[in-house]
Amino acid sequence: MYLGNFIKNIDKKFYKVKFSGLAFDSKQVKKDNIFFAFKGNILNGNKYITEAIKHGAKIIISEEDLKSNNKNIIYSYQPSSLIQMNVL
């Protein structure tokens, strides 16, 4: 799947980036997955980004505006309300 087909408002330079699946739990991330790091009522997914990357996450979607020097990982700031409207 291409990232641009999944998230409509993604930067055009990432439109053709391929990914293999989706994960909301860092322990279930597989190689080239998108990891959604959202804050819930009990846990904050942003605290598990490092674990998700170790398991193979290629793309991190977060409600927090994250900065990283890791050129192999795509970070995208997406408020949850925007995700709900734009994800197919």
C-alpha positions as a Markdown table, in Angstrom:
| # | Residue | x | y | z |
|---|---|---|---|---|
| 1 | Met | 0.0 | 0.0 | 0.0 |
| 2 | Tyr | 1.1 | 3.6 | -0.6 |
| 3 | Leu | 0.9 | 6.1 | 2.2 |
| 4 | Gly | -0.7 | 8.7 | -0.1 |
| 5 | Asn | -3.6 | 6.4 | -0.7 |
| 6 | Phe | -4.2 | 6.0 | 3.0 |
| 7 | Ile | -3.7 | 9.5 | 4.3 |
| 8 | Lys | -5.0 | 12.2 | 2.0 |
| 9 | Asn | -3.2 | 15.2 | 3.5 |
| 10 | Ile | 0.3 | 13.7 | 3.7 |
| 11 | Asp | 3.2 | 15.6 | 2.2 |
| 12 | Lys | 3.5 | 14.8 | -1.5 |
| 13 | Lys | 7.1 | 13.6 | -1.1 |
| 14 | Phe | 5.8 | 10.7 | 1.0 |
| 15 | Tyr | 2.8 | 9.8 | -1.3 |
| 16 | Lys | 4.6 | 6.8 | -2.9 |
| 17 | Val | 6.1 | 5.4 | 0.3 |
| 18 | Lys | 5.0 | 1.8 | 0.7 |
| 19 | Phe | 4.0 | 0.3 | 4.0 |
| 20 | Ser | 3.0 | -3.2 | 5.0 |
| 21 | Gly | 0.2 | -2.7 | 7.6 |
| 22 | Leu | -1.1 | -0.8 | 10.6 |
| 23 | Ala | -0.4 | -1.1 | 14.3 |
| 24 | Phe | -1.8 | 0.6 | 17.4 |
| 25 | Asp | 0.1 | -1.6 | 19.8 |
| 26 | Ser | 4.0 | -1.3 | 19.7 |
| 27 | Lys | 4.3 | -5.0 | 20.6 |
| 28 | Gln | 2.4 | -6.0 | 17.4 |
| 29 | Val | 4.4 | -3.8 | 15.0 |
| 30 | Lys | 5.9 | -5.7 | 12.0 |
| 31 | Lys | 8.4 | -4.6 | 9.5 |
| 32 | Asp | 7.4 | -1.5 | 7.5 |
| 33 | Asn | 4.2 | -0.9 | 9.5 |
| 34 | Ile | 2.6 | 2.4 | 10.3 |
| 35 | Phe | 2.5 | 2.9 | 14.1 |
| 36 | Phe | -0.3 | 5.2 | 15.4 |
| 37 | Ala | 1.1 | 6.8 | 18.6 |
| 38 | Phe | -2.0 | 8.4 | 20.2 |
| 39 | Lys | -2.7 | 9.2 | 23.8 |
| 40 | Gly | -5.6 | 7.2 | 25.2 |
| 41 | Asn | -7.4 | 7.3 | 28.5 |
| 42 | Ile | -4.9 | 5.0 | 30.2 |
| 43 | Leu | -1.7 | 4.8 | 28.0 |
| 44 | Asn | 0.1 | 7.3 | 25.9 |
| 45 | Gly | 1.3 | 5.7 | 22.6 |
| 46 | Asn | 4.0 | 8.3 | 22.2 |
| 47 | Lys | 5.9 | 6.6 | 25.0 |
| 48 | Tyr | 6.1 | 3.4 | 22.9 |
| 49 | Ile | 7.5 | 4.9 | 19.7 |
| 50 | Thr | 11.0 | 3.7 | 20.3 |
| 51 | Glu | 9.7 | 0.1 | 20.9 |
| 52 | Ala | 7.6 | 0.3 | 17.7 |
| 53 | Ile | 10.7 | 1.4 | 15.7 |
| 54 | Lys | 12.7 | -1.5 | 17.2 |
| 55 | His | 9.9 | -3.9 | 16.0 |
| 56 | Gly | 10.1 | -2.4 | 12.5 |
| 57 | Ala | 7.8 | 0.6 | 12.3 |
| 58 | Lys | 8.6 | 2.7 | 9.2 |
| 59 | Ile | 6.1 | 5.5 | 9.7 |
| 60 | Ile | 4.9 | 7.1 | 13.0 |
| 61 | Ile | 1.6 | 9.0 | 13.1 |
| 62 | Ser | 1.2 | 11.0 | 16.2 |
| 63 | Glu | -1.0 | 13.7 | 17.8 |
| 64 | Glu | 2.3 | 15.3 | 19.1 |
| 65 | Asp | 4.6 | 17.2 | 16.8 |
| 66 | Leu | 7.7 | 14.9 | 17.1 |
| 67 | Lys | 11.2 | 15.7 | 15.9 |
| 68 | Ser | 13.9 | 13.1 | 15.2 |
| 69 | Asn | 17.2 | 12.8 | 13.4 |
| 70 | Asn | 16.3 | 9.3 | 12.2 |
| 71 | Lys | 16.2 | 9.7 | 8.4 |
| 72 | Asn | 14.8 | 6.1 | 8.0 |
| 73 | Ile | 11.6 | 6.9 | 9.9 |
| 74 | Ile | 8.8 | 9.1 | 8.7 |
| 75 | Tyr | 7.1 | 11.1 | 11.4 |
| 76 | Ser | 3.7 | 12.7 | 10.7 |
| 77 | Tyr | 1.9 | 15.1 | 13.0 |
| 78 | Gln | -1.8 | 14.3 | 12.7 |
| 79 | Pro | -4.4 | 15.5 | 15.2 |
| 80 | Ser | -6.8 | 12.6 | 15.9 |
| 81 | Ser | -9.8 | 14.5 | 14.5 |
| 82 | Leu | -7.9 | 15.0 | 11.2 |
| 83 | Ile | -7.1 | 11.3 | 11.1 |
| 84 | Gln | -10.7 | 10.3 | 11.5 |
| 85 | Met | -11.7 | 12.5 | 8.6 |
| 86 | Asn | -8.9 | 11.6 | 6.2 |
| 87 | Val | -8.1 | 7.9 | 6.6 |
| 88 | Leu | -9.8 | 5.7 | 4.1 |
